[in-house]
Amino acid sequence: MAKSKTQYVCNECGGVTAKWAGQCPHCQTWNSLVETAEQKPSANRFASLAPASSVQSLSDINAADVPRFSSEVAEFDRVLGGGLVPGAVILIGGDPGIGKSTLLLQSLAALSKTRSVLYTSGEESGAQIALRAQRLGLSNAAMQFQAEIGLEAIMATLQTLKPEVAVIDSIQTIYSGELTAAPGSVSQVRECAAQLTRVAKATGVTLIMVGHVTKEGSLAGPRVLEHIVDTVLYFEGDTQSSFRLIRAFKNRFGAVNELGVFAMTEKGLKGVTNPSAMFLSQHNAGVSGSCVMVTQEGTRPLLVEIQALVDASHAPAARRLSVGLEQNRLAMLLAVLHRHAGVACFDQDVFINAVGGVKITEPAADLAVLLAIVSSLRNKPLPAGLVVFGEIGLAGEIRPAPRGQERLKEAAKLGFTHALIPKANAPKQKIEGLIVIAVERIDEALDQVRKMD
């Protein structure tokens, strides 16, 4: 009996090589090659693909607005850019138990009142889905369900029923009979996603695929899976907390970096109308090491509390730990604080935390981080009602942040009375109830804080 041939496929880029190597020769990623059975090409695998289109002038193409319809979940619509698009393929990932299936079940149950929907599960039986729907109060939903892991059977169902919205939970459990690899392997995930995407584009069904994540937090399978789909969404948040965040990392039909905020309740996920309240701690009195900043997540300004703890180091090398913010940037900011403001922390352990489990990636948090560090180092609370934002450069200058007016209006709406911001973000018209203090350098910002005490 002939021995089956094997090949090695990269988990990151999907590249194929005949021999194993520590580094992928295509994308240079280490330890990403996985052994799989070599696939024999099939004569009719791509026979049903759409024929090539003719060449035409771009000015002759009708650029009509993309039609949308609501997912019946307001926060979900916000992340999607305004709603679902016919023929769009959405990939949503997150840790196990964070609420992916719960959110999609709620959305489909609400959509089933006016539209035809299909829920395909490869991980749970119909009884398990029915029990969850009963617990969420959705047992009367007119939703079609299918428990299937065969790609060919799922594609036949989509072409027969022609639902307006379909959910595949999850793409890692689906397998194609054309391939000999096991479900969840690189070749199976890539092939199944490509075939389902083709069906969605041909029939106009809005397809939502659930994806697993690795230990590093990225979607399992090759990165080509993210390039195939139109929208990539990630669930964030601690499973021990009741709050969940959905962030868009790719969206061909809307803006990226939009943020949806949910609260997990006994009746499922509920949208949070005022997310800034959950990121702000309620202190009875002023505490040192706490500073409130305004961050911008897509089109939504959020007020987040930045906490710092500075303590004497008892080790040869002082520790630098950051949760929710970039750790390398923390070391750079400490150097700027020493050089341009005369505040040294070389013999101090510095710990930074963004309250609420939110991850802040924009540099507008720099000023809030340094003010929290100085407050903790001196054991002196910052003035009450103070909100700040601004990027700090290596020369000690404070650079402007985008959408400064929206940030200030959000702070004033939540009752903050003073704002310490970059001079370039100073509003031309006075904002009612808010005293704006514009500064240009970090030492000037520290002086203004001392005067406010």
N, C-alpha and C positions, 0 to 999 in steps of 0.2 A: 504494500500500500504506500503510495507516494506521500511524503511528508509535506504538510501544509506550510506554505511560505509565510513569513512574517515580515512586517515592516514597522518602522518607528515614526509616530506622528507627534508633532509638537502640540502641547496643550494650549499654548499662547497664540501662535499664528496659524496652526493647522498644516505646517509644512511637513513633507514626507521625506524620509531618508532610509536607506537600506540597512545601515548599521547604527548601533547605539553610540552616542557620544555624550559627554558631559554637558556640552553646549550645543544648542540648536544652530545649525549652519545658516538658517534663514533669518532668524530674528535675534540671534546671539543671546538667548535666554538660557540660564543654567538650569539643569535638572528638570527639563520640561518634556523630554521625549518619553513616550509611552509605547510599549510594544503592543501591536494589534495584528490581526490576521490580514494578509494582503487581499484586497478586493479585486475580483475579476470584473472588468467592464462589461456592462450589459448593453445589448444592441438597442433596446427600446427604453432606456432609462430617461432619456431626454427627448423622446419622440413627440411628446405632447406639448413641448414648449411652444410659446407663441412665435409666429414667423417674424423675421426681421422687418422693422419698419423702414419706410422710404425716407430719404434725406429731404429735409425741408428747411426753409429759412426760419430762424428763431422769431422774427417779427411777424410771421404768418400764424404762429401758434396762439390759440385763444387762451390767455392767462386769466381764467375765471377764478374767483375766490373759492377756496376749499370749503365745501359744505360741511357743517358740523352738527352734531346732536349731543345732548347732554347725557352724561353717564348716570344722572340722578344722584350723584354725590358731589357736592359743591367743591370740596377741597381736591377731589380727584380731577375735576374739570380744570381747576386752576393749574395743576401740574401739567396736564395735557396741553395747555395753551388755549383752553376755551371749550373743550369737549372732544368727543370721539369723531374720527374721520372715516367715512366708508372706504374700505380697501386698505386701511392702515394696519401695520403689524407692530404690536407693542410688546416689549419684553420687560417683565417686572421681576426683580430679584430681591432677596433678603434672607436673613437667618431663619432657620426652622422655628415655627411657632410665633413669628412676629406679627402675623395677621394678613398675609398675602391672600390666602384662600377666603378668609372671612370678608375682606373688602370686596373681592370679585363676586362672591356669592350675594352680598348685599346689593351691589350694583346691578347684577343680572336679574335679581328678584324684582327690583324697581323697574328695570327696563322691560321686563316680561309683560307688564301691563299694557304697553303700547307697541312693542316690537317683538319679533321672533328671536329667541336667544337659545344658545346651546352651551352646556357645560360638559366638557369631556375630562374625565379624571382617570389618570393612570396610576394613582397612588391610593385612592380610597374607593370603597364600594358605594353603591347607591344608598345602602342603609346608613352608612356613616355620614354621607352628605345630607340625608334626610334628617338625621338626628341633630346635626349642626343647624340646619335651617329651622328646625322646630325650636331649638334653644334661642335662636335669634329672632323668633317670631315671624319667620318667612315661609312657613309650611304651606301656605295657600298660594304661593307664587306659581304662575303658569310657565314654568321653565323646563325645557327639555334637557334630559341628562343621559350621558353615555359613559359607561365604564369600559374603556378600550385603550390598548397600548399599541395596536397595529396601525402603522401609518396608512397603509392602503385602505383599511376599513374606515379610518377617520376621514380621509380625503373623499371617499365615496359618500359618507354621511353629509359632509359639507356640500358636495355637489348636488345631492338629492334634496336635502331639507332647505338649502340656501338660507341659513339664518343671517340676520343682520349683524349679530354680535356672537362670537364664539370664544370660549376660553379653553386653553390646553393646559392642564395642571398634572404633571409638568412636562417640559420638553425633554428632560433627561430620562423619562420613563418610556418614551415613544421609540419604536424600532421599525425599520424597514426590512421587509423580506428579501429585498435585492442585495442586502449586505449581510455578511456572516458575523460581523462584530457584535458584541453584547450591547444591550441598551445602556445608554449613558456614556459610551465611548466617544472619542472625538469624531470619528467618521459618522457614527449614527446621529449624533446631535447636529452636526453640520448638514448632513443630507436631509434629515427630517425637517429642520428649520427652513432649508431652501425650498423644499417641495411644498410645505405648508404656506410659505410666503407666496409662491407662484399661484397657488389656488386662491389665496386671499385677493391678490391683485386681479385675477381673472374673473372672480365671482362678485367682488365688491364687498365681501364680508369683512367686518372689523375683527381682527384676530388678536387675542391677548394671550401670550405665552408666559408661563411661570418658569423661572429658572432658579436652580440651586446656586449657592455661593460657596466658595472655598474658604479655608481657614484664614486666608489673607483678606477676605471680604469681597473678592471680585467674583464675577459670574463664572461658574464652572464650565469647562469646555473651551474650545478655541475662541480667540478674540474675534474671529470672522463672524461669529454669531451676532455680535453687536453691530457689525457692518451690514448685515443682511436686513435687519429690522429698521423700522422708521423711528421708533422711540424707545429709549432705554430708561427705566425708572428703577430706583433703589429704595428699599425700605431701610430706615435707620432708626436707632433708638435701642435702649436696653430692654430686654424681655422682662426684667424685673420691675420696670417702670410702666405706668399706665399710658404714657405718651408715645406716639409713633410719628415719624417724619418720613415723608416721601419726597425724594429729590429727583429731578430730571437731569440726566447727564447727556442725553442726545434727543433731539426732537426736530424732525423735518417739517413739522407743521406748527411750530411755536417756539417760544424762547426756552433756552436751557437755564439751569440753575434755579428754576422755580421750586418752591417749597410748599408742600401740603402738610398740615399739622392735624393729627387725630388723637383722640383719647380712647383707649380700650375700655369698654364698659361691658356689663353683663349682656347687653343687647347688641354687641358688636362695636365697630369703630364709629365714633361720632366726630364730626368736624369741629375744630376749635376756632371760634370766631375771633377771639382775642389772644393770639398765641404769645404775645409779649408778657402776659401775666404769668405764664408758667415758667418763663426764663428769668423772672425777677424774684429774689428771695424777699420775704417779708420780715424785716428786722424791726424790733420795737425801738431800738436806738441805733445810732450810727456805730458801725464796726469798722475797724481798720482792715485794709487789704481788699476792700470792695469798691468797684467802680462800674457804673452802668454805661454801656455804649449802644449806639444805634448801628446795626448791621443791615445790609441790603441783600435780600434773597430774591433774585429775580425782580419782580415788580413790587415786592412786599417789604417794607421796612420793619425790622424786629428790634426790640429792646432786649439786650442780653446783659446779664451781670457777669463781670469778669472778677474772679477772686484770686488773690495772691497771698502766699504765705512765705515769708522770708525769715529764716532761722539760722543761727550760728552753725557752721559746719564743723563736724567733729572727725572728718575724714581728710586725707591729704588733698583730694580733689572734690570741690563743691559740686553738689548735685543740681541738675537742671531738668525739671520734669514739667511737661505741658500736656494737658488733657483738653482736647477740643480745639487746640491751636497748634501751629507748626512749631516744633521744638527747635529746629535750627534757627528760625527767626528769633526765638527767645534769646539765644546766645548773642546774636547780633545786636538786639535792642539793649541788652545789658552793657555791651561795649559802648554803644552810643550814649547811654545814660552816664557812664563813667567819664567819657572823653568830653562831652559837651555840657554836662550838667554837674559834674563833680561829685556824683553819687556812686560810691564803690560798693560792689556786691561780690568781690572775688573770694571772700572768705565766708560767704553766706550760701546756704541751700535755698534755692528759689523754686517754688511750686506754683503753677498756674492752672486754673480750672475755669471752663465756661459752664455756667450753671444750666442745668436742664438737659445735659447730654447733647447739645447742639454742637456742630462742627463749623468753625469759622475759618474760612479760607482766604478772605479778602484782607489786604494789608491795612484797611481802615481801623483795625483793632489795635494798632501799635500804640497809640496815645493812651488808650484805656489800660493796656497792659502795664505800661511804665508808671502811670499814676497809681495803679493798684499796688505795684511793687514798692514805690516810695511810701505809700500810706502804711503798708505792712512793716517796712523797715523802720519807720519812725513811730510806729504804733499809734498813729493818729488818723481818725476817720476823715474821709473827704467831706466837703460841705454837703448838707442835705439838699436834695433836689437837683443835683448836678448830673448832666449827661454829656458825654464826650464822643468824638470820633476823629480820625485823622491818621494818615500814613506818615511815618518818620523815616527820613533818609539818613544815609551814613554821615552826612555833614551836619546833622542835628536839625535840619529844617523840617517843618510840618507841611506835608503836601495835601492837596485837596482830595476829597473822596467824591465819587459820582453820586448824583441825585441828592445833593446836600439839602435842598429845600424840602424834599419829601421826608427826609430823616428828621429835620427840625420840627415839621408839622406833627409827625407822629409822637415825638417827645412831648410837645406842648399839649397834645390831646390826652396824654396819660398823666398830666399834672406836674411835669418837671418844670422848674423855674429858671434854671441857669444851664447854658450850653457852652462848652469850651471846644471850639472848632478851628480848623485852618482858616487863615485870613481870606484865602481864595473862595471859600464857601460862605462868606458873610452874606446874609440876605440883603437885597436892596430895599425891601420893605419890612417894617417891623412886624414880628410875629407876636400876636396877642398873648400875654402871660409868660413870655419867654425872654430872658435877658441873655443876649448872645455876646460872648467874649471871643474875639478872633485873635489868634496868635500866629506867629511865624516860626518860632524855634522852641525846642524842648525846654530850655532854661527859662524862657519867657512864660511858658505854660505853668511851670512849677511856681514861678513868682506870682502869677495870677491866682493860683490855688491858695498860696499863703495869705494873700490879701483878702480872700473871701472868708477866711476863718474868723 
